[in-house]
Amino acid sequence: MTAETTSSATAEPQAGSDLLARRYATLGRHSPLFYDTPLELVSGHGVWLTDAQGRTYLDGYNNVPHVGHANPVVADAVSAQLRTINLHTRYLNSRVVEYAEALLATFETGLERVFFVNSGSEANELALRLARQHTGHTGVLVTDFNYHGNTITLAEMTTGLTTREPLGAHVRALHIPDVIGAADERELLEQALTGVDAAIASLQETGHGVSAFLFDPLFSTEGLLHTPAGYIEGVTARVRAAGGLVIADEVQSGFGRIGTSMWGHQMFELTPDLVTMGKPMANGHPVGAVVTTEELLDEFGRHNMYFNTFAGSPVSSAAGMAVLQVMEEEDLMARARELGEHIGGRLHGIAEGDPHVRAGRGRGLFFGLEFIAPDGERRTAADLTKALVEDLRERGVLISRIGPHDNVLKMRPPLVFTREHADLLLEQLEAALHALPR
């Protein structure tokens, strides 16, 4: 289990509250919760959350409310559509088509068809199904600390959290190179691409072939890695030469979060064959999507009677359209870019001045700090990041942590964050850092 889902499932219910006990009695003790003492939240507005005791917290973590908690434009759109009609998607409805047109308009030429689904997990599952049918192969390349969803197919290729399913025989995990701390970027690139060649050869030799490369463009679960120039392009060229497709999982990095482009894969010289997305699409309303080419959609449709009862329903489409509307009216992608530059500078200064910190990480409004313990070990730095996450909660700021060693702080706030909010988060972070034992 990663720090993303660090659980208080073993915590005992607090005196005066029976909600945790009731949760255990219904959802069980293995449904993960944040924090040593679980946090009961009752309302949210913009970038602020309020707990059951009336205390407010700055939300520096949740990308689900992409344009802010309880955004009135989204809430009004959903309410109005619910009062009108919400029905099976096998009927014609202009709201659904208008949203599909608006969503596709955010993509580059060639990505011109969309399947609506209910979640990011379902989107990745469908994308892998399309890739397998198109290529006739079963082999999949993933990263060596990934998470893309909760279906059985995805569990068999998950390397970034605990699952009982072993890594599938048809799966090869690539070690993703990170330029931070690398002595020679060119040598790092060559070594990493040699590893890709070996993984592809292994899939071919064992009869699986290559159906797809599935990756998160920000490598967020992996700890917000910064790959050497040409790495992603080199991987995708090799995958396509082997007959496989490229799937960009944009649940984390999409919708303007990186600031420099609408989609994370646009950081690279790459147009994927399939793009998947989920929770931020409709501000937390359960909808996801697979965007792909006309050829791949038509090929799949000729051989499969595929439909989804509620995915991309009129209500989901109203929520999604409202998110795009708010993003455009408030120019949130430009804000993410400007804030990302400001935050990046502050993180660099923190990293230079604190022996606990190895590097600032991330882009736009997805950023973090990588920690290293006094003994030089990243793995033991997990104690530092856990202490900071808990301390910041007490200071009224919510963040998380990620990476294979749980040693990277994870900050991914709603896009309606302002410079004032960013400075407050960073000030509290610096105060928590100064409070660490020296």
C-alpha positions in Angstrom: 0.0 0.0 0.0 1.5 3.3 -1.0 1.4 6.6 1.0 -1.3 7.7 -1.4 -3.6 5.4 0.5 -1.8 5.3 3.9 -4.5 3.9 6.1 -5.7 4.4 9.6 -7.6 1.2 9.4 -5.9 -0.1 12.5 -6.8 3.0 14.5 -9.3 2.7 17.3 -12.4 4.9 17.3 -12.0 8.1 19.1 -13.9 8.8 22.3 -17.1 10.8 21.6 -17.5 9.7 18.0 -18.9 6.4 16.7 -18.5 7.2 13.0 -15.2 5.3 12.6 -16.7 2.3 14.5 -19.8 2.4 12.1 -17.4 2.6 9.1 -15.6 -0.5 10.4 -18.9 -2.3 10.8 -20.0 -1.5 7.3 -16.9 -0.9 5.1 -14.5 -3.0 7.1 -11.1 -2.2 8.5 -9.2 -2.3 5.2 -10.9 0.6 3.5 -8.1 3.1 3.6 -8.2 6.4 5.4 -5.7 9.3 5.7 -3.9 10.2 8.9 -3.2 8.5 12.2 -6.4 10.0 13.5 -9.0 9.9 10.7 -10.3 13.3 9.5 -14.1 13.7 9.3 -14.9 16.3 6.6 -18.4 17.7 6.3 -18.2 20.5 3.7 -15.9 22.2 1.2 -15.8 25.4 -0.8 -13.2 26.3 -3.4 -9.8 25.2 -1.9 -11.1 25.0 1.7 -12.5 22.0 3.6 -14.3 22.0 6.9 -14.2 19.2 9.5 -16.9 18.0 11.9 -15.5 20.3 14.6 -15.8 23.4 12.4 -12.0 23.7 11.6 -11.0 24.7 8.1 -8.1 23.2 6.1 -6.4 24.4 3.0 -6.7 21.6 0.4 -3.3 21.1 -1.1 -3.9 17.5 -2.2 -7.2 16.8 -4.0 -7.4 16.9 -7.8 -10.9 15.4 -7.8 -12.6 18.8 -7.3 -10.6 20.1 -10.3 -12.2 23.6 -10.3 -12.8 23.7 -6.5 -15.0 22.0 -4.0 -18.7 22.7 -4.4 -18.1 24.8 -7.5 -21.4 26.7 -8.0 -21.2 26.5 -11.8 -20.8 22.8 -11.7 -23.4 22.3 -9.0 -25.9 24.4 -10.9 -25.3 22.6 -14.1 -25.7 19.2 -12.5 -28.8 20.3 -10.6 -30.5 21.8 -13.7 -29.8 18.6 -15.7 -31.1 16.3 -12.9 -34.3 18.3 -12.9 -34.6 17.9 -16.7 -33.5 14.3 -17.6 -30.8 11.8 -16.9 -31.2 8.6 -18.8 -29.6 5.7 -20.5 -26.9 6.7 -23.0 -28.5 4.7 -25.8 -30.9 7.5 -26.5 -29.9 10.7 -28.4 -29.3 13.8 -26.2 -27.7 17.0 -27.3 -26.0 17.6 -24.0 -23.9 14.4 -24.4 -22.8 15.3 -28.0 -22.0 18.9 -27.1 -19.7 17.7 -24.3 -18.0 15.2 -26.5 -17.3 17.9 -29.1 -16.0 20.3 -26.5 -13.7 17.7 -24.9 -12.3 16.5 -28.2 -11.6 20.1 -29.2 -8.9 20.2 -26.4 -6.9 17.4 -28.2 -4.5 17.5 -31.1 -5.3 16.4 -34.6 -6.0 12.7 -34.9 -7.4 12.2 -31.4 -11.0 12.7 -32.6 -13.3 10.0 -31.0 -14.3 9.4 -27.4 -15.7 6.5 -25.4 -17.3 7.6 -22.1 -16.9 5.4 -19.1 -17.5 5.7 -15.3 -13.9 6.0 -13.9 -10.2 6.2 -14.6 -9.9 2.5 -13.9 -12.6 1.6 -16.4 -10.9 3.9 -19.0 -7.6 2.2 -18.7 -9.2 -1.2 -18.8 -11.0 -0.3 -22.0 -7.9 1.2 -23.6 -6.0 -2.0 -22.9 -8.8 -4.0 -24.4 -8.7 -1.9 -27.6 -4.9 -2.3 -27.8 -5.1 -6.0 -27.4 -7.8 -6.4 -30.1 -6.0 -4.1 -32.5 -2.6 -5.6 -32.2 -3.5 -9.3 -31.6 -0.9 -9.2 -28.8 -1.2 -9.4 -25.0 2.1 -8.0 -23.8 2.0 -4.7 -21.8 4.8 -2.4 -20.7 4.3 -0.4 -17.5 6.6 1.4 -15.1 8.1 -0.3 -12.1 6.1 1.7 -9.5 2.8 2.3 -11.2 -0.9 2.5 -10.3 -3.6 2.8 -13.0 -6.7 1.4 -11.4 -8.5 -1.4 -9.5 -9.7 -3.9 -12.1 -8.2 -7.4 -12.2 -6.4 -6.6 -15.5 -4.9 -3.5 -13.9 -4.1 -5.3 -10.6 -1.9 -7.7 -12.6 0.2 -4.9 -13.9 0.3 -2.7 -10.7 3.7 -2.3 -9.2 3.0 0.7 -6.9 0.7 -0.7 -4.2 -0.1 -4.0 -2.6 -2.3 -6.4 -4.5 -2.7 -10.2 -4.1 -2.5 -10.7 -7.9 1.1 -11.3 -9.0 2.6 -9.4 -11.9 1.1 -10.9 -15.0 3.4 -13.1 -17.2 2.4 -10.8 -20.1 3.7 -7.7 -18.2 7.1 -6.1 -18.2 7.9 -3.2 -15.8 10.3 -0.6 -17.0 12.6 1.3 -14.6 12.1 4.9 -15.4 15.2 7.1 -15.5 15.4 10.3 -13.4 17.7 13.0 -14.4 17.8 14.6 -10.9 21.1 13.5 -9.4 22.3 11.8 -12.6 25.9 12.3 -13.5 25.5 11.8 -17.3 22.1 12.3 -18.8 23.1 10.8 -22.2 24.4 7.6 -20.5 21.3 7.4 -18.3 19.1 7.6 -21.5 21.1 4.9 -23.3 20.9 2.5 -20.3 17.2 3.1 -19.9 16.4 2.5 -23.6 18.5 -0.7 -23.5 16.2 -1.8 -20.7 13.2 -1.1 -23.0 14.7 -3.1 -25.8 15.3 -6.1 -23.4 11.7 -5.9 -22.1 10.2 -5.9 -25.6 12.5 -8.7 -26.7 11.3 -10.7 -23.7 7.7 -10.2 -24.5 8.3 -11.3 -28.1 10.4 -14.3 -27.2 7.7 -15.6 -24.8 4.9 -15.2 -27.4 3.1 -12.3 -25.8 4.2 -9.6 -28.3 3.6 -6.0 -27.5 0.1 -4.6 -27.3 0.7 -1.4 -25.4 2.8 0.9 -23.3 0.7 2.4 -20.5 2.2 5.4 -18.6 1.4 8.5 -16.6 3.2 11.4 -18.3 4.1 13.0 -14.9 5.2 9.6 -13.4 3.4 10.8 -10.3 3.1 7.6 -8.4 6.7 7.0 -9.1 7.6 10.2 -7.3 7.2 12.9 -10.1 10.3 11.8 -11.9 12.0 13.9 -14.6 13.0 11.7 -17.5 15.9 12.6 -19.8 15.1 14.3 -23.0 14.2 11.8 -25.7 13.3 9.0 -23.3 9.5 8.9 -23.8 9.9 9.4 -27.6 12.4 6.6 -27.6 10.1 4.2 -25.7 7.1 5.0 -28.0 9.1 4.6 -31.2 10.3 1.1 -30.0 6.7 0.1 -28.9 5.3 1.1 -32.2 8.0 -0.6 -34.2 7.0 -3.8 -32.3 3.4 -3.3 -33.3 2.1 -1.9 -30.0 0.1 1.2 -29.1 0.8 4.0 -26.7 -1.7 4.8 -23.9 -1.3 8.0 -21.9 -3.0 7.9 -18.5 -4.1 11.5 -17.9 -6.0 11.1 -14.6 -3.2 12.8 -12.8 -1.5 15.0 -15.3 -4.4 16.1 -17.6 -6.8 19.0 -17.8 -4.3 21.8 -17.7 -2.7 20.8 -14.4 0.9 21.0 -15.7 0.2 24.6 -16.9 2.2 24.4 -20.1 -0.4 22.3 -22.0 -3.8 20.9 -21.6 -2.5 17.3 -21.5 0.6 15.8 -19.9 1.6 13.9 -23.0 2.0 17.2 -24.8 5.1 17.8 -22.8 6.7 15.3 -25.2 6.9 15.0 -29.0 4.2 12.4 -28.9 0.6 11.9 -29.9 -0.6 8.7 -28.1 -3.0 6.2 -29.7 -5.2 6.3 -26.7 -5.7 8.8 -23.8 -7.5 7.9 -20.6 -8.9 10.2 -18.0 -11.1 10.1 -14.9 -12.1 11.9 -11.7 -11.1 15.6 -12.5 -13.3 15.5 -15.7 -16.5 16.4 -13.9 -15.2 17.7 -10.6 -15.6 14.4 -8.9 -18.8 13.2 -10.5 -18.1 9.6 -11.6 -17.2 9.8 -15.3 -14.1 8.9 -17.3 -13.1 8.7 -20.9 -10.9 7.1 -23.6 -10.0 9.4 -26.4 -8.6 7.7 -29.5 -8.5 7.7 -33.3 -11.4 7.2 -35.6 -9.7 4.0 -36.9 -9.4 2.4 -33.5 -12.9 3.3 -32.4 -14.4 2.0 -35.6 -12.4 -1.2 -35.6 -13.4 -1.9 -32.0 -17.1 -1.1 -32.8 -17.3 -3.4 -35.7 -16.4 -6.4 -33.5 -17.9 -5.4 -30.1 -21.4 -4.2 -29.1 -20.0 -1.8 -26.5 -22.1 0.6 -24.5 -22.2 2.0 -21.0 -25.5 2.7 -19.3 -24.6 5.8 -17.4 -21.1 6.8 -18.6 -21.3 10.2 -20.3 -25.0 10.5 -19.3 -26.6 14.0 -19.6 -25.8 14.7 -16.0 -22.2 13.6 -16.3 -21.9 15.7 -19.5 -23.4 18.7 -17.8 -20.8 18.4 -15.1 -18.0 17.9 -17.6 -19.1 20.9 -19.7 -19.2 23.1 -16.6 -15.6 22.2 -15.7 -14.4 23.2 -19.2 -16.4 26.4 -18.9 -14.8 27.3 -15.6 -11.4 26.5 -16.8 -11.8 28.8 -19.8 -13.5 31.7 -18.0 -10.9 31.7 -15.2 -8.0 30.8 -17.5 -7.0 28.1 -15.0 -4.3 26.6 -17.2 -2.4 29.8 -17.4 -2.8 30.2 -13.6 -1.3 26.7 -13.2 1.7 27.7 -15.3 2.3 31.0 -13.4 1.9 29.4 -10.0 4.0 26.4 -11.0 6.9 28.8 -11.9 6.5 30.6 -8.6 6.2 27.4 -6.5 9.1 25.8 -8.3 11.4 28.6 -7.4 10.3 28.4 -3.8 10.8 24.7 -3.7 14.3 25.0 -5.2 15.2 27.4 -2.5 13.9 25.1 0.2 15.9 22.2 -1.3 19.1 24.2 -1.4 18.7 25.3 2.2 17.5 22.1 4.0 19.7 19.0 4.4 16.6 16.8 4.7 15.5 17.7 1.1 17.0 16.2 -2.0 15.0 18.0 -4.7 11.9 19.9 -5.6 9.7 18.0 -8.1 6.7 18.4 -10.3 5.2 20.8 -12.8 2.5 23.4 -12.6 0.0 22.6 -9.9 1.4 19.1 -9.2 4.5 19.5 -7.1 6.4 18.1 -4.2 9.7 17.7 -2.3 11.9 14.6 -2.3 13.4 13.9 1.1 16.5 12.0 2.1 17.3 10.9 5.6 20.5 11.9 7.5 22.0 8.5 6.7 21.6 9.2 3.0 18.8 6.6 2.5 15.6 7.5 0.7 13.7 4.6 2.2 14.2 5.8 5.8 13.2 9.3 4.7 9.6 8.0 4.8 9.5 8.8 8.5 10.2 12.4 7.7 7.5 12.7 5.1 5.0 11.0 7.3 5.8 13.4 10.2 5.4 16.4 7.8 2.1 15.2 6.5 0.7 14.8 10.0 2.2 18.1 11.2 0.8 20.1 8.3 -2.7 18.6 9.1 -2.3 20.2 12.5 -1.3 23.5 10.8 -4.5 23.3 8.7 -3.0 22.2 5.4 -3.7 18.8 3.7 -1.1 17.1 1.6 0.1 13.6 1.0 3.2 11.6 0.0 4.2 9.3 -2.8 7.1 7.3 -4.4 8.4 3.8 -4.0 10.0 4.8 -0.7 7.2 7.2 0.5 9.8 9.9 0.6 8.2 12.5 -1.8 5.6 15.0 -0.5 2.7 15.2 -2.9 0.8 18.5 -3.4 -1.9 18.6 -6.1 -4.5 21.2 -5.2 -7.7 22.2 -7.1 -6.8 24.4 -10.0 -8.6 27.4 -8.4 -5.6 27.8 -6.1 -4.2 31.4 -6.1 -0.8 32.8 -5.3 -2.1 33.6 -1.8 -3.1 30.0 -1.2 0.3 28.8 -2.6 2.2 31.1 -0.3 0.2 30.0 2.7 0.9 26.3 1.9 4.6 26.9 1.4 4.9 29.0 4.5 3.3 26.3 6.6 5.5 23.7 4.9 8.7 25.7 5.8 7.5 26.0 9.4 6.9 22.3 9.6 10.4 21.7 8.1 12.0 24.0 10.7 10.2 22.0 13.5 11.9 18.7 12.5 14.5 17.5 14.9 18.0 18.5 13.7 
